[in-house]
Amino acid sequence: MFYRILTLVYKELIHFRRDRLLTPFIIFGPVFQLFMLASATGSELRNLPVGILDLDHSAMSRAVVQAFSNASQLRVRADLQSIEQAAYLIDDDQLDMVVVIPQGFAGDILSLHRRPAVQLILDGSNALVAKTLERIAQGILAQFQRQQAKELGLPALSSAAIDLRATARFNQTLNMRYSTLPAQLGLIVYMVTMLVASLGITRERERGTMEQLAVTPIRRTELLAGKAVPVLIIALTDFMLMLLVVTRVYQVPMRGSLALLLGLTTLYIGAEMGMGLIISSMARSQQQSLLLVFLIGVLNVAFSGYLVPTENMPLLLNRLSYLFPLQHYMTILRQVMLKGAALADVLPDTAAIFLLGTVIAGVAYSVVQRRLD
């Protein structure tokens, strides 16, 4: 009995070793995933872009600027000239927080009767990052005030604590749903697109109808279009239903153009659909297609910024994240839904999805053509 079991185990291992498609994914995929997540989550958030608007222009305010610049988690830009510029940079997703040091700040620090104030303007479209930045700012200012009291030879509690006044744009209450639900919407659209697209050609092969299609007058482009259009219809239908739930049931705002969001979602589905067709052409069975979708999906989720911000990844992994359409699409969802962005505001991410989709479509056409020949 044991011999027969060992023989069967040996046979299965041989099949596993000979599967050149799945074996590398199963062996190296989880290791790579663990390495990437450990690198990203093993340390605190860092490289968070922060601007400082110094309206006091005193030695004391410059010391505050220096205190923020010394924080390892922040990437500080201290050349802001106006509130309008600060608001624009947050709207354009270039800054996550702006620190405003008002006029008279130095005098208020030294006064025994006035409480110094500092204003924070936060990008509330990512509530987790906003809350983290608010906490970091509180720590920096508290440490700054203790240091100033020590240098001036004053008791630590001789002056009132700095009045930190935080304002979050696009999400006044820093509701986590505003950040998580658009991201989940993008993730589900990705999974639906990949699952439906990856089964199209594999199903034909399992049923024995692929050979019949190959000998018909249908062209390769027509076959791809026939497989792609149903995927697009199904994915867009799911997207519309989920968007309705997100905005009506959970009250996540839709501040941008619905037509723009639908158009960009269609572009994104087209890009991911090509990858699904590649998997469908290469896999030998529907079960293999689903396993490949799952394994590739794990990498997409990790590189999309859904689990951890891409800015928190090692430099190489951060650059690799730009090769995944899902990362760009999640940025577009947040920008259009929460910030009311126009096409010009999301043009870089739109262009990235278009270019990646074009490359993926070319590869998909080549792979399908070879499989049918």
C-alpha positions in Angstrom: 0.0 0.0 0.0 2.7 2.4 1.0 4.6 1.6 -2.2 1.6 2.4 -4.3 1.1 5.7 -2.5 4.8 6.7 -2.9 4.5 5.8 -6.6 1.5 8.1 -7.0 3.3 10.9 -5.1 6.3 10.5 -7.4 4.1 10.6 -10.5 2.4 13.9 -9.3 5.8 15.5 -8.5 6.9 14.6 -12.0 3.8 16.2 -13.5 4.4 19.3 -11.4 8.0 19.6 -12.4 7.2 19.3 -16.1 4.6 22.0 -16.0 6.7 24.9 -17.1 3.8 27.4 -16.8 2.7 26.9 -13.3 5.8 25.6 -11.5 7.7 29.0 -11.5 4.6 30.8 -10.3 3.9 28.4 -7.5 7.5 28.1 -6.3 8.8 31.7 -6.7 5.6 33.7 -6.7 4.8 33.3 -2.9 8.5 33.9 -2.0 8.6 37.1 -4.1 5.2 38.2 -2.6 6.5 37.6 0.9 9.7 39.5 0.3 7.8 42.5 -1.2 5.2 42.7 1.6 7.8 42.3 4.3 9.9 45.1 2.7 6.9 47.4 2.4 5.2 46.7 5.7 8.2 46.1 7.9 8.9 49.8 8.2 6.8 52.9 8.9 5.4 55.0 6.1 8.1 57.1 4.5 8.7 59.5 1.6 5.3 61.1 2.2 5.3 64.4 0.2 4.7 67.4 2.5 4.7 71.1 1.7 5.4 74.0 4.1 4.0 77.5 3.7 6.0 79.8 5.9 4.1 83.1 6.3 6.1 84.3 9.3 9.6 84.2 7.8 11.3 84.3 11.2 14.2 82.3 12.7 11.6 80.4 14.8 9.5 79.4 11.7 12.6 78.4 9.8 13.4 76.1 12.8 10.0 74.5 12.4 10.7 74.0 8.7 14.0 72.3 9.6 12.2 70.1 12.2 9.9 68.8 9.5 12.7 68.4 7.0 14.6 66.2 9.5 11.7 63.7 9.9 12.7 60.5 8.1 9.1 59.7 7.0 8.6 63.0 5.1 9.8 64.4 1.8 9.5 68.2 2.4 9.0 70.9 -0.1 9.4 74.3 1.6 9.1 76.7 -1.3 5.3 77.2 -1.3 4.2 80.8 -1.8 0.4 80.9 -1.2 -2.6 79.0 0.1 -3.9 78.7 -3.4 -0.7 77.0 -4.6 -0.9 74.6 -1.6 -4.5 73.7 -2.4 -3.6 73.1 -6.1 -0.7 70.8 -5.2 -2.9 68.7 -3.0 -5.7 68.6 -5.6 -3.1 67.5 -8.2 -1.9 64.7 -5.9 1.6 66.1 -5.6 1.4 66.7 -1.8 -0.3 64.7 1.0 -0.1 67.5 3.5 0.7 71.2 3.7 1.9 72.8 7.0 0.9 76.5 7.2 3.0 78.7 9.7 1.0 81.9 10.2 2.4 85.4 10.6 3.3 86.2 14.2 4.2 82.6 15.0 7.5 83.5 16.6 6.0 86.1 18.8 3.2 83.7 20.0 5.8 81.1 20.9 7.7 83.6 23.1 4.5 85.1 24.6 3.0 83.9 27.9 -0.4 85.1 26.9 -0.9 83.9 23.3 -1.2 80.4 22.0 0.9 79.7 18.9 -1.1 78.1 16.0 -0.1 75.9 13.0 -2.6 74.8 10.3 -2.5 71.5 8.6 -4.1 71.0 5.2 -4.5 67.2 4.6 -5.4 65.2 1.5 -8.3 63.2 2.9 -8.7 61.0 -0.2 -6.3 58.6 1.6 -7.5 58.6 5.2 -4.8 56.3 6.4 -2.0 58.5 5.1 -3.8 61.6 6.4 -4.2 60.3 9.9 -0.5 59.1 9.9 0.7 62.6 8.8 -1.5 64.3 11.4 0.1 62.1 14.1 3.6 62.8 12.8 3.0 66.6 12.7 1.8 66.5 16.3 4.9 64.7 17.4 7.3 67.0 15.5 5.7 70.2 16.9 5.6 68.9 20.5 9.3 67.9 20.2 10.0 71.3 18.6 8.4 73.2 21.5 10.2 71.2 24.1 13.5 71.9 22.3 12.8 75.6 22.1 12.0 75.8 25.8 15.2 74.0 26.6 17.3 76.4 24.4 15.7 79.5 25.9 16.1 78.2 29.4 12.4 78.2 30.0 10.3 75.6 31.9 8.8 73.0 29.6 5.3 74.1 30.4 5.9 77.9 30.5 4.0 78.5 27.2 0.8 77.0 25.9 1.1 74.0 23.5 0.9 74.7 19.8 -2.7 74.8 18.6 -2.6 72.4 15.7 -5.6 73.0 13.4 -6.1 70.3 10.8 -8.4 70.5 7.8 -8.9 67.5 5.5 -9.8 68.2 1.9 -12.2 65.9 0.1 -12.9 63.9 3.3 -13.5 66.2 6.3 -14.1 63.4 8.8 -11.3 61.2 7.4 -13.8 58.4 6.8 -11.9 55.3 5.9 -14.7 54.2 3.5 -13.7 57.1 1.2 -10.3 55.4 0.7 -11.1 51.7 0.9 -14.3 51.4 -1.2 -13.0 53.0 -4.4 -9.9 50.8 -4.1 -12.1 47.7 -3.6 -14.2 48.8 -6.5 -11.1 48.8 -8.7 -9.9 45.4 -7.4 -13.3 43.7 -8.0 -13.4 45.1 -11.6 -9.9 43.6 -12.1 -10.9 40.2 -10.8 -14.1 40.0 -12.8 -12.3 41.0 -16.0 -9.5 38.5 -15.5 -11.8 35.6 -14.5 -14.2 36.0 -17.4 -11.5 36.7 -20.0 -9.2 33.9 -18.9 -11.8 31.2 -19.4 -12.9 32.1 -23.0 -10.4 30.2 -25.1 -9.6 27.6 -22.5 -13.3 26.6 -22.4 -13.3 26.2 -26.2 -10.3 23.9 -26.0 -11.8 21.7 -23.3 -15.0 21.3 -25.2 -13.2 20.5 -28.4 -14.6 23.4 -30.4 -11.3 25.3 -30.8 -10.3 23.1 -33.7 -13.7 23.9 -35.4 -13.1 27.6 -35.0 -9.6 27.3 -36.4 -10.8 25.8 -39.7 -13.6 28.4 -40.1 -13.1 31.6 -42.2 -13.1 33.6 -39.0 -10.1 35.8 -38.7 -7.9 36.0 -35.6 -8.9 39.6 -34.9 -12.6 38.6 -35.2 -12.1 35.8 -32.8 -10.4 38.1 -30.3 -13.1 40.7 -30.7 -15.8 38.0 -30.2 -14.1 36.9 -27.0 -13.4 40.4 -25.7 -16.8 42.2 -26.2 -18.7 39.9 -23.7 -15.9 40.5 -21.2 -16.3 44.2 -21.6 -20.1 44.1 -21.3 -20.0 41.9 -18.1 -17.2 43.9 -16.4 -18.9 47.3 -17.2 -22.3 46.0 -15.9 -20.7 44.8 -12.7 -18.8 48.2 -12.4 -22.0 50.2 -12.7 -23.9 48.1 -10.2 -21.0 48.3 -7.7 -20.6 52.1 -8.3 -24.3 52.5 -7.5 -23.9 50.6 -4.2 -20.7 52.5 -3.2 -22.2 56.0 -3.9 -25.9 55.4 -2.8 -25.6 52.9 0.0 -22.3 53.8 1.5 -22.5 57.5 0.6 -19.0 57.7 -1.0 -19.1 60.9 -3.1 -18.9 60.9 -6.9 -17.6 64.4 -7.5 -16.2 63.9 -11.0 -17.7 63.2 -14.4 -19.5 59.8 -14.6 -19.0 59.7 -18.4 -15.2 60.2 -17.8 -15.0 57.5 -15.2 -16.9 55.1 -17.5 -14.6 55.9 -20.4 -11.5 55.4 -18.4 -12.9 52.2 -16.9 -13.6 50.9 -20.4 -10.0 51.6 -21.3 -8.7 49.8 -18.1 -10.9 46.8 -18.7 -9.5 46.6 -22.3 -6.0 46.5 -20.9 -6.6 43.8 -18.4 -8.7 41.8 -20.8 -5.7 41.3 -23.0 -3.8 39.7 -20.1 -6.8 37.4 -19.4 -6.8 36.3 -23.1 -3.1 35.5 -22.8 -3.7 33.3 -19.8 -6.7 31.6 -21.6 -4.5 30.8 -24.6 -1.6 29.4 -22.6 -3.5 27.4 -20.0 -4.4 23.8 -20.7 -7.6 23.7 -18.6 -10.0 26.1 -16.9 -8.7 25.1 -13.5 -5.2 26.1 -14.6 -6.5 29.4 -15.9 -8.2 30.2 -12.5 -5.0 29.3 -10.7 -2.9 31.6 -12.9 -5.4 34.4 -12.5 -5.1 34.0 -8.7 -1.3 34.0 -8.7 -1.0 37.0 -11.0 -3.8 38.7 -9.1 -1.8 38.5 -5.9 1.1 40.4 -7.6 -1.3 42.9 -9.0 -2.9 43.6 -5.7 0.5 44.0 -4.0 1.8 46.4 -6.7 -1.4 48.4 -6.9 -1.0 50.2 -3.6 -4.1 48.5 -2.2 -2.2 46.8 0.6 0.6 49.4 1.2 1.4 52.7 -0.6 3.7 52.2 -3.5 5.8 55.0 -2.1 6.7 52.8 0.8 8.1 50.1 -1.4 11.8 49.6 -2.1 12.9 51.7 -5.1 13.0 48.8 -7.6 9.5 47.5 -6.6 8.2 51.1 -6.7 9.3 51.4 -10.3 7.9 48.0 -11.2 4.5 49.1 -9.9 4.1 51.4 -12.8 4.0 48.4 -15.1 0.7 47.2 -13.6 -2.5 48.9 -15.0 -4.3 48.3 -11.7 -2.1 50.8 -9.9 -2.9 53.6 -12.4 -6.6 52.7 -12.4 -6.9 52.9 -8.6 -5.3 56.4 -8.8 -7.8 57.4 -11.4 -10.7 56.2 -9.3 -9.6 58.2 -6.3 -8.9 61.3 -8.3 -12.2 61.3 -10.2 -14.5 60.1 -7.5 -13.2 62.1 -4.5 -11.4 65.0 -6.1 -13.6 65.6 -9.1 -10.6 65.4 -11.5 -10.9 66.1 -15.2 -9.2 64.2 -17.9 -6.2 66.6 -17.9 -5.6 65.8 -14.2 -5.4 62.1 -14.8 -3.7 62.2 -18.2 -0.4 60.5 -17.1 -2.2 57.5 -15.6 -4.6 57.4 -18.6 -1.6 57.4 -21.0 0.1 54.6 -18.9 -3.0 52.4 -19.1 -3.3 53.0 -22.9 0.4 52.2 -23.5 0.3 49.1 -21.3 -3.0 48.0 -22.9 -1.5 48.4 -26.4 1.5 46.2 -25.5 -0.7 43.6 -23.8 -3.1 43.5 -26.7 -0.2 43.0 -29.2 1.2 40.1 -27.1 -2.3 38.6 -26.8 -2.8 38.7 -30.5 0.6 37.0 -31.1 -0.1 34.3 -28.5 -3.6 33.5 -29.8 -2.3 33.4 -33.3 0.4 30.9 -32.4 -2.0 28.7 -30.5 -4.5 28.5 -33.4 -1.9 27.9 -36.1 
